[in-house]
């Protein structure tokens, strides 16, 4: 009946209309047989109208749940049963004629005649496979995003413009120990608020107590001004009615989701990190305190050891000057050797301490490399000769004579290597070789090696030879001594200078220690006029004030000075020294540092304030011998520094180098000139300088002023002080007293560390020199 109704000619318009529809249409009679299907239905199911006609609906339109694979009940059964339209479940799919599965959406409705009788069913359906695939892809991506969102090890909170929580990840829930329902859709403060907050719609404080809250400010900036913020937040917060301290690292960023603006807060719990930082800070403070205590201990021990050692060395030196028989002299020489060994141990420990603390400073000065090597060989020759060992050296002829570097530290390393070689060599030879590897752009790369024919080093010891306190033979029967620090210090010194100390050795076949260093090529050393001669008439009968509290040192140093022919007065502390200085004119003051009543630094300051024109050299004689001690004493107004134990030759050299300029100031009718051979001549006309001498001294003075200006540009206070002293001496040589006085002010300014003042007076030096240069040369 329904088929005939559809195929009636009067319904051709309806049939054409159904055929033009994009959705599939199937008409089923009351027996469940196919009465009609349009073109779209043919395309979706794979069945033509001719093939499907009179076939069962379930044959043409088999349905399954694609997710589970289970069959889905035919919708026409539900229509017949319920008498109304029904749809399909979400994951319903159609199995086509060629056995393909397609997601479909469908609606099945009853067909009634004019009398309302149920005469058939119409099924309208659509292929949604592509839409469903996109939908599933989006679902999978969403699941992936959620999995990622919840698996990241940092907390993420998304807030809307009203501060209401839109989303949180699992990390936040775990951190706050709350459930998602307790915070989603609610004010952030409901799950997380500081103890100062009060109840309002946001759950976090906006009151007076919270104006300084950095978290609140950051959220406000993000909400109102679109400003991102990175911050660390520390506060006591309330979670589940419990107060806990939190340390959070927060990144707060405004983000747009379409037209909707939200605030994304990424938070990281850094409490453990902060606790670690506190622990590290505490450990660092403890380590620094321990290091400071160690440094103070070393300084005190150095002082305490050097003070009696000074007396011992001094007494030995003084006794050696008396009439002695051979046995007595030999005994004293042995005692002197022992004191020198003890002093070397002390210096090794102090050097190692400075290296360990990273506080040892390497100089960069001009030096004569060939002269340095010859001095090293000369210093070790007698020890090698005593053991009948040949000590020789080879020096590459292509090495420039003058280099820039630290000659004292280089000498320390080479002396230590040669000393060790002598210790461990019983016969044969020791060779020091200095080889030029290459010269590049005014730089020279040198290889230094010390090779011996001694006992050698075993493989098991060669790997530990450079370790601190390590010795090749640590047994109780070993035949040589030492601290075990020498090679460790030498290796670290070469590394600081840019090299690496290495060793090649075989047990019983000798050893070779070698390292490579790069040096800039230096300039030829200019002889300092004041250092090219000694004037005994100037240095004899010096009036010296010795300021020393230790009775033994008073006796020892006092006897040394008197043996030299000096006139010596002794003060027991700084206050006594000031009183004696006010009552008598002295040529030199030897000042101890650590004394009762008034120390040497305070006494020096007062003396400097009292002196007007005549500058008196003050030389520190002290057991303080750590890094920076010398510089500290010079900056306090002292002219030089001699560490204890005091050696006579060092003491006399320092005294006489300062006494020359000091004494000359008081020689009114006394001038000096040099002949062509560099010998000193004297003449008594203060107003005259021989014509041939003028250009030489003026040229030297001009060069020194140029060097002073360079040192000022480089802000090298020690060089400024040295050059100003030289200009002062040169000015004195040619009787330019105005220039001498100004250069002395430059010297004092540099010594006090006042660079601006030094620059000011140095400018005056240049101006005065230009004014006086022509008139002096024309005399």
RALINWO-V756706 format. One record per pair of residues at least 6 apart in sequence whose C-alpha atoms are under 6 Angstrom apart, sorted by the first residue. I is the first residue (numbers start at 1). J is the second residue. D is the distance in Angstrom with one decimal. If there is no record, write none. Layout:
BEGIN
i: {I,I}
j: {J,J}
d: {D,D}
END
This chain:
BEGIN
i: {3,19,19,22,23,23,23,24,24,24,24,25,25,25,25,25,26,26,26,26,27,27,27,27,28,28,28,28,29,30,32,32,33,33,33,33,34,34,34,34,35,37,42,45,46,46,62,62,63,63,63,64,64,64,64,64,65,65,65,66,66,85,85,86,86,87,87,88,93,93,93,94,94,95,102,103,103,104,104,104,105,105,106,106,107,107,108,108,109,109,110,111,111,111,111,112,112,149,150,150,154,154,155,155,155,155,156,156,156,156,157,157,157,157,158,158,158,158,158,159,159,159,159,160,161,163,164,164,164,165,165,165,165,166,166,183,187,187,189,189,190,192,193,193,193,194,194,194,195,195,197,197,198,221,222,222,226,228,228,229,229,230,230,231,231,232,232,232,233,233,234,234,235,235,236,236,237,237,247,247,248,248,248,249,249,250,250,251,251,252,252,253,253,254,254,255,255,255,303,303,306,306,306,309,310,310,310,311,311,314,354,363,364,364,364,365,365,366,366,366,367,367,368,368,369,389,389,389,390,391,391,392,393,393,393,394,395,396,399,402,402,403,403,403,404,404,404,413,421,424,425,428,429,430,430,431,431,432,432,433,433,434,434,435,435,436,437,437,438,438,442,442,443,443,443,444,444,445,445,446,446,447,447,448,448,449,449,450,450,451,451,452,452,453,454,455,455,456,456,456,456,456,456,456,457,457,457,458,466,466,467,468,468,469,469,470,471,491,494,499,499,500,501,501,502,502,503,503,504,504,505,541,542,542,543,543,543,544,544,544,544,544,545,545,545,545,546,546,547,547,547,547,547,547,548,548,549,549,549,571,573,573,574,574,574,574,575,588,589,590,590,591,591,591,591,592,592,592,592,593,593,593,617,618,618,619,619,619,619,620,621,621,622,622,623,623,635,635,669,669,670,671,671,672,672,673,673,674,674,708,708,711,717,721,721,724,724,728,728,731,746,746,749,749,750}
j: {35,38,39,40,40,125,126,40,41,124,125,37,38,41,123,124,36,37,122,123,35,36,121,122,34,35,120,121,120,120,56,57,54,55,56,57,53,54,55,57,53,49,48,96,96,97,94,95,72,93,94,70,71,72,92,93,91,92,93,91,93,108,109,107,108,106,107,106,102,103,104,101,102,101,129,128,129,126,127,128,125,126,124,125,123,124,122,123,121,122,121,118,119,120,121,118,119,169,169,170,267,268,171,172,266,267,168,169,265,266,167,168,264,265,165,166,167,263,264,165,166,262,263,262,262,187,185,186,187,184,185,186,188,184,185,191,202,203,203,204,203,239,204,237,238,236,237,238,237,238,204,205,205,227,228,254,254,252,253,251,252,250,251,249,250,248,249,250,247,248,246,247,245,246,244,245,243,244,270,271,268,269,270,267,268,266,267,265,266,264,265,263,264,262,263,261,262,263,623,624,623,644,645,645,644,645,646,553,556,556,360,406,404,405,406,404,405,403,404,522,402,403,401,402,401,427,428,429,429,429,430,431,431,432,433,433,434,435,436,522,523,520,521,522,519,520,522,490,452,454,454,453,452,451,452,450,451,449,450,448,449,447,448,446,447,446,445,446,444,445,520,521,519,520,521,518,519,517,518,516,517,515,516,514,515,513,514,512,513,511,512,510,511,510,510,508,510,505,506,507,508,509,510,511,505,506,507,507,487,488,488,485,488,484,485,484,484,501,500,516,517,515,514,515,513,514,512,513,511,512,511,566,566,567,567,586,587,568,586,587,588,589,568,569,570,589,570,590,570,571,572,590,591,592,572,592,572,573,595,577,595,598,598,599,600,603,598,617,618,618,619,600,619,620,621,600,620,621,622,599,600,622,639,638,639,638,639,640,641,641,642,643,643,644,643,644,751,752,684,686,684,682,683,681,682,680,681,680,681,720,723,720,750,747,750,743,747,740,743,740,758,761,757,758,758}
d: {5.3,4.8,5.3,5.9,5.9,5.8,5.2,4.6,3.9,5.6,5.1,5.5,5.6,5.7,5.7,4.7,5.6,4.3,5.7,5.1,5.4,4.9,5.8,4.6,4.7,5.3,5.7,5.1,4.4,5.1,5.8,5.7,5.0,5.4,4.7,5.7,5.2,5.1,5.6,5.9,5.9,6.0,5.2,4.8,5.9,5.1,5.9,5.8,5.2,5.6,4.8,5.4,4.1,4.8,5.8,5.3,5.5,4.7,6.0,5.9,5.8,5.3,4.2,5.8,5.4,5.6,4.6,5.9,5.2,4.3,5.5,5.5,5.2,4.8,5.6,5.3,4.6,5.4,4.7,5.1,5.6,5.4,5.6,4.0,5.8,5.4,5.8,4.4,5.7,5.5,4.6,5.9,5.7,4.9,5.2,4.5,5.4,6.0,4.8,5.0,5.9,5.1,4.9,4.7,5.6,4.9,5.6,5.7,5.7,4.6,5.9,4.6,5.9,5.1,5.9,5.3,5.1,5.7,4.6,4.5,5.3,5.6,5.1,4.5,5.9,5.9,5.8,5.2,4.5,5.2,5.3,5.7,5.9,5.9,5.9,5.9,4.7,5.6,4.1,4.8,5.6,5.8,5.7,5.4,5.5,5.9,3.9,5.6,5.4,5.8,5.0,4.0,5.5,5.5,5.9,5.4,5.5,5.6,4.5,5.7,5.2,5.7,4.5,5.9,5.3,5.6,4.4,6.0,5.8,5.1,5.8,4.7,5.8,5.8,5.5,4.3,5.5,5.6,5.5,4.8,5.4,4.9,5.5,5.6,5.0,5.6,4.5,5.7,5.1,5.8,4.4,5.7,5.3,5.8,4.4,5.7,5.4,5.9,4.5,5.7,5.5,5.6,5.6,5.8,5.7,3.7,5.8,5.6,6.0,5.6,5.3,4.8,5.7,4.2,5.4,5.1,5.3,5.7,4.6,5.7,5.5,5.6,5.6,4.6,5.7,5.7,5.7,5.3,4.5,5.9,4.9,5.1,5.4,4.5,5.5,4.9,5.0,5.3,6.0,4.8,5.9,5.9,4.6,4.1,6.0,5.4,5.1,5.0,6.0,5.4,3.8,5.7,6.0,5.6,4.4,5.6,5.2,5.8,4.6,5.8,5.3,5.7,4.8,5.5,5.1,4.8,5.5,5.6,6.0,5.4,6.0,5.4,5.6,4.3,5.5,5.7,5.4,5.8,4.3,5.6,5.5,5.8,4.4,5.5,5.5,5.5,4.1,5.6,5.3,5.7,4.2,5.4,5.6,4.2,4.4,4.6,5.4,5.6,5.3,4.3,5.1,5.5,4.1,5.2,5.6,5.5,4.7,4.9,5.4,4.7,5.6,5.4,5.4,4.0,5.2,5.0,5.3,5.2,5.7,5.4,5.2,5.5,5.8,4.7,5.7,5.5,5.6,4.4,5.8,5.2,4.3,4.9,5.0,5.9,4.9,5.0,5.3,5.0,5.7,6.0,5.0,5.8,5.9,4.9,5.9,4.8,4.8,4.8,5.8,4.7,5.9,5.9,4.9,5.9,5.2,5.3,4.5,5.9,5.9,5.3,5.7,6.0,4.7,5.5,5.7,4.9,5.7,5.3,4.7,5.9,4.9,5.9,5.9,4.8,5.7,5.6,5.8,5.0,5.3,5.6,4.2,5.9,5.8,5.2,5.5,5.9,5.7,4.8,5.5,4.6,4.9,5.8,5.3,5.6,5.6,4.8,4.9,4.8,5.4,5.3,5.1,5.9,5.7,5.9,4.9,6.0,5.3,4.9,5.8,5.8,5.8,5.7,5.4,4.6,5.3,5.3,5.1,4.5,5.4,5.2,4.8,5.5,5.9,5.1,5.9}
END
